[in-house]
């Protein structure tokens, strides 16, 4: 098959969608398909990379004012149309519901043989609400408008994909359009419990200034408003009042300085480390292995890559009972789920794990089975089978 992927970002830009699209593009190319990936340029100007069966075309882009290190494409109709005309895809799989997705949808209709069209959802309207002023009426208005857009946009695809059943149910309830649940996958070869080298733990503790005597509470991911990292820091600060540990916040974002200052004001600056962005091809997997538990308070996850990375690394997860999290964290088995914004209970669950390392290890081991079900290999194979089933269905309709 000839498969085209459309997205706003693609590595070296880092986002959940960017990493998913690269994994899919490279995975499908490795399985013998011819693949085109279209995304915003990380450099601003357009350029192309080609390797074996994969062509990555970067589109002219502007800096994203609300995301660190990101660019976005404003209206790429001409560039996308030219690329798709030259490529003639059998499958057009969009990972963007706005400018790139709209341009791809419009260009696909003009092709001599229109491709099968798919859309994977990486955000829902509540993501936008997290960046708005705390005005409930405004949140309701914006979310209502965005759901209306979805009711118009989604039916123009042959299939819409979400990475969890719970999110599919939410989308179905708001739009009456039932998506296909299908995991985006996690790299279970890179994120594993065994260390990459015998001296990995000692080396990382020294490099990142971590106390070898204290267990580590880990957060990894973007440090932006939608991730509610401040709640994770507040919960950790409460936990550190009665449990000996240290906090490691890995990631970058617009709120990084504010989170740094919050730790200072809560009196835990000397027991906190903020190394910024750490690459998954570098030290990130080792930092997961070094930790005792993983925490996140985000309420807007479709499929949390970092939660699955933590599970694949053998870590128990403390998170909130919101969005898709109950599908990836089994309360009391692979970690703990608490009510959204309940900082006190988050802290108590952290303390429970810090004071019961045997239970924490057992939860981490249970989480491994969850992560393995969501391996890259399983996700890529499932997408390939789904593409083939849609192709057979279309052939039968001709």
KEPA-838568 format. One record per residue (C-alpha): residue in one letter; x, y, z. Coordinates in steps of 0.05 Angstrom, whole numbers, padded with zeros to 5 digits, always signed. Layout:
# residues N
AXYZ;...
***
This chain:
# residues 398
X+00000+00000+00000;X+00018+00073-00008;X+00004+00108+00058;X+00005+00183+00071;X+00007+00210+00142;X-00011+00283+00157;X+00007+00318+00223;X+00024+00386+00251;X+00089+00362+00282;X+00140+00308+00269;X+00206+00295+00304;X+00253+00329+00320;X+00193+00368+00345;X+00167+00331+00406;X+00094+00317+00421;X+00052+00256+00431;X+00023+00260+00361;X+00091+00273+00329;X+00121+00210+00361;X+00061+00168+00342;X+00064+00190+00269;X+00138+00176+00264;X+00130+00107+00295;X+00073+00091+00247;X+00109+00119+00186;X+00174+00082+00201;X+00138+00019+00222;X+00096+00016+00158;X+00157+00029+00115;X+00193-00027+00150;X+00135-00073+00134;X+00143-00060+00060;X+00094-00003+00048;X+00112+00062+00012;X+00101+00119+00061;X+00095+00195+00057;X+00094+00238+00120;X+00072+00311+00115;X+00083+00357+00174;X+00104+00427+00195;X+00177+00443+00187;X+00217+00449+00251;X+00262+00499+00215;X+00208+00543+00186;X+00225+00533+00113;X+00204+00471+00075;X+00251+00412+00064;X+00248+00338+00048;X+00282+00276+00077;X+00279+00209+00042;X+00302+00140+00065;X+00284+00073+00035;X+00208+00072+00029;X+00196+00134+00072;X+00191+00206+00048;X+00183+00261+00101;X+00162+00328+00071;X+00166+00387+00119;X+00119+00443+00103;X+00132+00517+00112;X+00113+00535+00183;X+00110+00589+00236;X+00134+00585+00309;X+00079+00562+00356;X+00070+00617+00410;X+00040+00570+00462;X+00085+00509+00454;X+00160+00507+00467;X+00201+00484+00407;X+00140+00475+00362;X+00120+00502+00294;X+00052+00500+00260;X+00026+00503+00189;X-00025+00557+00177;X-00055+00538+00109;X-00015+00487+00070;X-00065+00472+00015;X-00018+00482-00044;X+00040+00442-00015;X-00002+00385+00009;X-00041+00380-00056;X+00024+00377-00096;X+00054+00323-00051;X-00009+00280-00054;X-00016+00287-00129;X+00055+00262-00137;X+00047+00207-00086;X-00023+00181-00103;X-00037+00148-00035;X-00083+00088-00023;X-00090+00109+00049;X-00092+00181+00076;X-00085+00180+00152;X-00091+00248+00184;X-00069+00263+00255;X-00092+00336+00254;X-00164+00360+00256;X-00149+00431+00234;X-00107+00463+00179;X-00066+00403+00157;X-00125+00356+00163;X-00171+00402+00125;X-00121+00414+00070;X-00108+00339+00063;X-00182+00323+00061;X-00193+00375+00006;X-00133+00352-00034;X-00153+00278-00029;X-00220+00292-00062;X-00187+00320-00124;X-00143+00259-00136;X-00160+00213-00195;X-00168+00156-00146;X-00189+00185-00078;X-00155+00148-00021;X-00186+00117+00040;X-00188+00172+00092;X-00175+00163+00166;X-00168+00211+00225;X-00135+00196+00292;X-00156+00241+00349;X-00101+00265+00396;X-00140+00319+00432;X-00213+00334+00449;X-00245+00402+00462;X-00227+00401+00536;X-00154+00409+00516;X-00170+00480+00491;X-00208+00496+00555;X-00146+00486+00598;X-00115+00547+00564;X-00175+00593+00574;X-00191+00639+00632;X-00227+00605+00690;X-00296+00625+00664;X-00344+00565+00662;X-00391+00598+00612;X-00333+00610+00565;X-00310+00538+00572;X-00379+00512+00555;X-00385+00558+00495;X-00317+00539+00466;X-00327+00465+00477;X-00396+00468+00446;X-00368+00501+00384;X-00312+00451+00378;X-00359+00391+00386;X-00402+00421+00331;X-00341+00425+00288;X-00327+00352+00302;X-00398+00332+00282;X-00384+00365+00215;X-00312+00343+00206;X-00311+00270+00229;X-00363+00241+00180;X-00319+00264+00122;X-00271+00208+00138;X-00280+00134+00125;X-00260+00121+00197;X-00241+00161+00259;X-00193+00128+00309;X-00183+00140+00383;X-00132+00105+00426;X-00180+00082+00480;X-00251+00056+00486;X-00268+00108+00538;X-00250+00165+00492;X-00290+00132+00436;X-00351+00131+00482;X-00341+00205+00498;X-00335+00224+00425;X-00396+00181+00408;X-00437+00215+00462;X-00421+00285+00436;X-00423+00272+00361;X-00463+00208+00349;X-00403+00186+00308;X-00371+00123+00338;X-00295+00121+00329;X-00253+00058+00325;X-00211+00047+00388;X-00139+00029+00370;X-00076+00038+00412;X-00021+00086+00389;X+00030+00040+00422;X+00090+00048+00467;X+00163+00030+00456;X+00171-00033+00499;X+00241-00045+00472;X+00268+00022+00497;X+00226+00029+00560;X+00241-00033+00600;X+00256-00049+00673;X+00327-00078+00662;X+00381-00024+00659;X+00417-00010+00594;X+00485-00016+00629;X+00509-00042+00696;X+00528+00028+00720;X+00466+00063+00691;X+00434+00081+00758;X+00498+00108+00790;X+00516+00148+00727;X+00447+00180+00722;X+00444+00198+00795;X+00511+00234+00789;X+00493+00268+00723;X+00426+00295+00748;X+00447+00311+00819;X+00401+00259+00851;X+00410+00234+00922;X+00428+00160+00920;X+00394+00149+00988;X+00325+00176+00969;X+00271+00145+00926;X+00248+00186+00866;X+00178+00212+00851;X+00178+00223+00775;X+00138+00266+00728;X+00157+00265+00655;X+00123+00303+00599;X+00105+00373+00577;X+00103+00427+00630;X+00043+00465+00603;X-00025+00486+00631;X-00063+00426+00606;X-00017+00377+00643;X-00031+00408+00711;X+00040+00395+00735;X+00028+00444+00792;X-00020+00394+00824;X+00033+00338+00819;X+00084+00384+00852;X+00036+00403+00908;X+00020+00330+00921;X+00094+00313+00923;X+00107+00370+00971;X+00053+00343+01019;X+00082+00273+01013;X+00152+00297+01028;X+00128+00324+01095;X+00122+00252+01121;X+00163+00210+01072;X+00236+00215+01053;X+00241+00222+00978;X+00259+00270+00922;X+00220+00298+00863;X+00244+00295+00790;X+00206+00336+00738;X+00230+00318+00668;X+00204+00361+00611;X+00198+00431+00583;X+00141+00478+00570;X+00114+00548+00581;X+00102+00535+00655;X+00170+00507+00672;X+00194+00570+00708;X+00128+00575+00746;X+00135+00503+00769;X+00206+00516+00791;X+00182+00575+00832;X+00125+00534+00861;X+00173+00482+00887;X+00213+00539+00919;X+00152+00568+00953;X+00131+00499+00979;X+00199+00488+01010;X+00219+00429+00968;X+00268+00462+00921;X+00328+00427+00953;X+00294+00359+00941;X+00271+00374+00870;X+00307+00370+00803;X+00284+00402+00738;X+00331+00379+00682;X+00284+00402+00626;X+00273+00361+00564;X+00308+00293+00562;X+00306+00253+00498;X+00277+00183+00496;X+00337+00164+00454;X+00381+00189+00510;X+00373+00186+00586;X+00297+00186+00591;X+00287+00110+00595;X+00341+00105+00648;X+00307+00160+00690;X+00242+00120+00689;X+00281+00059+00713;X+00313+00101+00768;X+00246+00124+00796;X+00203+00091+00849;X+00136+00116+00823;X+00106+00159+00769;X+00055+00215+00780;X+00011+00257+00735;X-00051+00299+00750;X-00071+00312+00677;X-00146+00306+00662;X-00142+00311+00587;X-00105+00249+00564;X-00128+00211+00503;X-00074+00159+00511;X-00019+00181+00558;X+00047+00161+00527;X+00084+00176+00591;X+00038+00132+00633;X+00050+00074+00586;X+00125+00088+00586;X+00123+00086+00662;X+00085+00020+00661;X+00133-00009+00610;X+00190+00011+00657;X+00159-00026+00715;X+00134+00035+00753;X+00069+00042+00792;X+00029+00102+00769;X-00009+00152+00812;X-00058+00191+00770;X-00129+00218+00767;X-00194+00183+00749;X-00207+00224+00686;X-00209+00217+00610;X-00178+00151+00590;X-00135+00138+00652;X-00179+00082+00681;X-00166+00043+00617;X-00091+00045+00627;X-00084+00045+00703;X-00121-00007+00745;X-00134+00023+00813;X-00100-00016+00868;X-00067-00063+00818;X-00020-00024+00772;X-00024+00041+00810;X-00075+00088+00842;X-00131+00130+00813;X-00157+00190+00853;X-00209+00243+00840;X-00186+00301+00796;X-00152+00358+00834;X-00152+00318+00899;X-00081+00337+00919;X-00087+00308+00989;X-00106+00238+00964;X-00053+00242+00910;X-00002+00255+00966;X-00029+00198+01009;X-00022+00149+00951;X+00049+00172+00940;X+00064+00160+01013;X+00033+00091+01010;X+00079+00070+00954;X+00141+00102+00985;X+00128+00067+01051;X+00112+00000+01019;X+00166-00012+00966;X+00146-00086+00959;X+00075-00065+00940;X+00102-00012+00893;X+00145-00065+00858;X+00085-00112+00852;X+00043-00057+00821;X+00099-00041+00773;X+00104-00114+00752;X+00029-00116+00741;X+00034-00055+00697;X+00083-00089+00651;X+00028-00133+00623;X-00013-00071+00606;X+00045-00039+00570;X+00061-00102+00530;X-00010-00104+00503;X+00004-00034+00476;X+00072-00048+00445;X+00092-00013+00381;X+00092-00079+00344;X+00020-00094+00364;X-00003-00023+00347;X+00030-00022+00279;X+00003-00091+00262;X-00067-00071+00284;X-00065-00009+00241;X-00041-00048+00181;X-00097-00099+00189;X-00147-00043+00195;X-00122-00009+00132;X-00127-00075+00094;X-00198-00087+00120;X-00220-00018+00097;X-00188-00030+00029;X-00224-00096+00022;X-00290-00064+00042;X-00281-00009-00010;X-00263-00060-00063;X-00326-00099-00048;X-00367-00036-00056;X-00340-00022-00126;
***
